[in-house]
Amino acid sequence: MFAHRLAHAAVRRQLTGYAAAAAVGQQELADLIGQLVLLPKAAFARSTALCLLRVAEARQAWVTEVFGALPANQIRIDPGLAGPRKAVALFRAPPRTRKP
């Protein structure tokens, strides 16, 4: 996702769709786990479904974090714009170095 090049509405639509898909996946996995718990021989399948459920939950949490971090104003750093001072400054900035 190159959000700095998309309109705010497009980013929000994309994230909302992603969150909806994650929610459907979570529900499907929760239903599956509910069925697998009744089958003692399905312990490994249940463990796999639990892992996938936790990943889906993490995706949902990520969307929530991203929504909270979206800037209020559209950010434009496209170097194709006339006089791209921000883009030039970003490209010329020295990389951050880790302190030992």
Secondary structure, DSSP 8 states (H G I E B T S, - for coil): --GGGS-HHHHHHHHHHHHHHHHHHHHHHHHHHHHHTT-GGGHHHHHHHHHHHHHHHHHHHHHHHHHHH--SS-----TTSSS-HHHHHHHHS-------
